[in-house]
Amino acid sequence: MITKSAGLFLMLSVLFLFSCSKDKVDCEDTMAVNLLLSSEVQSLNNSIAAYNVDPTDASLCRDLRDAYDDLIDVLRDVRECFDATGQQQVDQDINSATQSRNSLTC
């Protein structure tokens, strides 16, 4: 069973700092960034839960793969919102999500 996403969200929430200027994400708007991360993690959690009920369902596997892709994209978008230590954690979270995504067999 896949359960890493909850820890991922907690780490990102704790590490969030106030510095960034990026087109897609306004890092100064910490509420918006937190909502974006929370929404993606919730979507991933929902996909994980559905997949765990029936891991043989190809459409659920594709949904889970897409949820990982969406989370990875958001993590890349908000990476610059963190200080150097936070960026290292985000990089680890991206690697972890990528490995989980790549372990899917759909």
Contacts in CASP RR format, 6 or more apart in sequence:
PFRMAT RR
TARGET T0000
AUTHOR 0000-0000-0000
METHOD contacts of the structure
MODEL  1
MITKSAGLFLMLSVLFLFSCSKDKVDCEDTMAVNLLLSSEVQSLNNSIAA
YNVDPTDASLCRDLRDAYDDLIDVLRDVRECFDATGQQQVDQDINSATQS
RNSLTC
1 48 0 8 1.000
1 52 0 8 1.000
2 48 0 8 1.000
2 51 0 8 1.000
2 52 0 8 1.000
2 64 0 8 1.000
2 100 0 8 1.000
3 48 0 8 1.000
4 96 0 8 1.000
4 97 0 8 1.000
4 100 0 8 1.000
5 41 0 8 1.000
5 44 0 8 1.000
5 45 0 8 1.000
5 48 0 8 1.000
5 71 0 8 1.000
5 97 0 8 1.000
6 41 0 8 1.000
6 45 0 8 1.000
8 41 0 8 1.000
8 71 0 8 1.000
8 93 0 8 1.000
8 96 0 8 1.000
8 97 0 8 1.000
9 37 0 8 1.000
9 38 0 8 1.000
9 41 0 8 1.000
11 89 0 8 1.000
11 93 0 8 1.000
12 37 0 8 1.000
12 75 0 8 1.000
12 89 0 8 1.000
12 90 0 8 1.000
12 93 0 8 1.000
13 34 0 8 1.000
13 37 0 8 1.000
15 82 0 8 1.000
15 85 0 8 1.000
15 86 0 8 1.000
15 89 0 8 1.000
15 90 0 8 1.000
16 30 0 8 1.000
16 33 0 8 1.000
16 34 0 8 1.000
16 81 0 8 1.000
16 82 0 8 1.000
17 81 0 8 1.000
17 82 0 8 1.000
17 83 0 8 1.000
17 86 0 8 1.000
18 27 0 8 1.000
18 28 0 8 1.000
18 30 0 8 1.000
19 27 0 8 1.000
19 81 0 8 1.000
19 83 0 8 1.000
20 26 0 8 1.000
20 27 0 8 1.000
20 28 0 8 1.000
20 78 0 8 1.000
20 80 0 8 1.000
20 81 0 8 1.000
21 27 0 8 1.000
21 28 0 8 1.000
22 77 0 8 1.000
22 80 0 8 1.000
22 81 0 8 1.000
24 77 0 8 1.000
25 32 0 8 1.000
25 33 0 8 1.000
25 36 0 8 1.000
25 77 0 8 1.000
25 78 0 8 1.000
25 80 0 8 1.000
25 81 0 8 1.000
26 32 0 8 1.000
26 33 0 8 1.000
27 33 0 8 1.000
27 78 0 8 1.000
27 80 0 8 1.000
27 81 0 8 1.000
33 78 0 8 1.000
33 81 0 8 1.000
36 74 0 8 1.000
36 78 0 8 1.000
37 74 0 8 1.000
37 78 0 8 1.000
40 67 0 8 1.000
40 70 0 8 1.000
40 71 0 8 1.000
40 74 0 8 1.000
41 71 0 8 1.000
43 67 0 8 1.000
43 70 0 8 1.000
43 71 0 8 1.000
44 64 0 8 1.000
44 67 0 8 1.000
44 68 0 8 1.000
44 70 0 8 1.000
44 71 0 8 1.000
46 67 0 8 1.000
47 60 0 8 1.000
47 63 0 8 1.000
47 64 0 8 1.000
47 66 0 8 1.000
47 67 0 8 1.000
48 64 0 8 1.000
48 67 0 8 1.000
50 60 0 8 1.000
50 63 0 8 1.000
50 64 0 8 1.000
51 57 0 8 1.000
51 60 0 8 1.000
51 61 0 8 1.000
51 63 0 8 1.000
51 64 0 8 1.000
53 60 0 8 1.000
54 60 0 8 1.000
55 61 0 8 1.000
58 106 0 8 1.000
61 104 0 8 1.000
61 105 0 8 1.000
61 106 0 8 1.000
62 106 0 8 1.000
64 104 0 8 1.000
65 101 0 8 1.000
65 104 0 8 1.000
65 106 0 8 1.000
68 97 0 8 1.000
68 98 0 8 1.000
68 100 0 8 1.000
68 101 0 8 1.000
68 104 0 8 1.000
69 101 0 8 1.000
71 97 0 8 1.000
72 94 0 8 1.000
72 97 0 8 1.000
72 98 0 8 1.000
72 101 0 8 1.000
75 90 0 8 1.000
75 93 0 8 1.000
75 94 0 8 1.000
75 97 0 8 1.000
76 94 0 8 1.000
78 90 0 8 1.000
79 87 0 8 1.000
79 90 0 8 1.000
79 91 0 8 1.000
79 94 0 8 1.000
80 87 0 8 1.000
82 89 0 8 1.000
82 90 0 8 1.000
END
